[in-house]
Amino acid sequence: MLIKKKTDITFILENFNTLAQWDEVGEKFYFVFDDRKRGGQWTLMSYGEDRYSVHGLGQDYWDQSEYFFDEQNEILSFLWENRAAFNAALKPTSMCS
């Protein structure tokens, strides 16, 4: 499912583990997509229990630590603002299903 409406984000978060890859060492699910504003990539991570974080990495920058979303509306806003890049990364995955 792609983000076309803000309500789509809730569905994506509820099904995040089916879209993401598992990091056994970090014990989290993660999904990587382009950071179009800074020219790198975002890694969105889920630690379960509705606990999400994001980390940015690019050729000219590296976020020193993960940013944890304290409230649900923060992650909803983040994904809405970055929906085009998220959707672009999601399309190849959904085509394989």
N, C-alpha and C positions, 0 to 999 in steps of 0.2 A: 504494500500500500504506500502510495506517495502522499506527501503533505500538500493538500490542496485547500483545506480549511483548517482552522485552528483546532477543531475537534478531532482531526486526524492524528494530531500529535499525541493525544491521550491514548488512542488505539496503538500507536507505534510504541509508546512507552510501556504499555501493558504487555506487548508482544516483543519487547526489545531482545530478549534472550534467543528468539528464533531468527532474528536478523543479524545478530552480532556473533563475534567469535569469542571463544573462551580462552582466558589467560590463566593457566593452571597455577603458575607461580604467584601471580597477584590475586588469584581467586576472584576474578571479575570478568564480566562480559564487556567487550569493547567494539566500537564501530568507528572506522576512520573515514573522513571526508575532507574535501578541500576547504581551506580557510582562504576564501577569495579576497578578503580585505587585506590580509597581510602576505598573501602569496605562499602559503605553506599548507599545513593540514591540521585539522582538529581531530582529536581522539575523544570520543564520548564514551564514558565508562559507567557501568552499573554494578553496584556492590550488593544488589538485592535490597529488599525492604524500602523501595522507593528512594534509594540513596544514589545520586548520580553526580558525576564530576566530568570536567572537560580539561584537556591539556592541549596547548598549541605548540607546533614545531615547524620551523621553516629554515631555509638556507641562511637567512639573516637574523633569525630570532629563535629563542627557545624559552618557553615559560618555565620559570624555576620550579614551580610546583603545580599540582592539580588545583583547579578551582572547584570547590564543592558547592552545589546549589543548595541553599538553605531552605528555600521554599519552592513549592511546585510551580508557581507562576514564573520563577526565574528560568527554569529549564524550558518551560513552554515558550517564553519570550525568546530565549536563545535559539531554539529550533525553528521558530517562526522566522526570525531574522536570517537564518542560514538555510532555509528550506530548499532553495534552488540547488545548492551544493550537496545537501543531504540527499535530495531526490536523485541527483545525478549519480551519486555513489550507490544508491539503493537500486537503481534500475538494472544494472547487470546481475545483481543478486536475485531480484525477483524474476528475471527472465529464465533463470536456471530452474526455478521451482516448477 
